[in-house]
Amino acid sequence: MNKGELIDAISERLGDRRSATEAVNAVLETIQSTVANGDKVAITGFGVFETSQRAARAGRNPATGAAIQVPASSVPKFRPGTGFKALVNAGNRTGETKADGIKVGETKADKTKVDKKASGKKASGKKASGKKAGGKKASGKKARQ
């Protein structure tokens, strides 16, 4: 999901795309400015946005192989909360489906098997791997004994 899709999802709940856009932009700008100032943003159940410090280090230029000095820097960091982790680890317990009609956590092959069982047809046991079996080819001549 990108920012536009997030705005669309929120506008469905709020009823207005303009207010959803303003809400998403306000939240993101507030988090960015707070973390840029060195503070942390903790959203209970979701996670913590904070600044992490990277020390100066020696590195290499991949093109030339020459040694270079990489300066110290501050980078944004996100740590998910326990509620967020639990939701991700729970998988699909609510029966939600993706846009293509496949349940979250289910593959297209799983859906095909379920559809064929429902229609009374057997699902084929073959897998399309694209690889041939290894081993030696038969020469066509019988082995002498």
Secondary structure, 3 states (H helix, E strand, C coil): CCHHHHHHHHHHHHCCHHHHHHHHHHHHHHHHHHHHCCCCEEECCCEEEEEEEECCEEEECCCCCCEEEECCEEEEEEEECHHHHHHHHHCCCCCCECCCCCECCCCHHHHHHHHHHHHCCCCCCCCCCCCCCCCCCCCCCCCCC
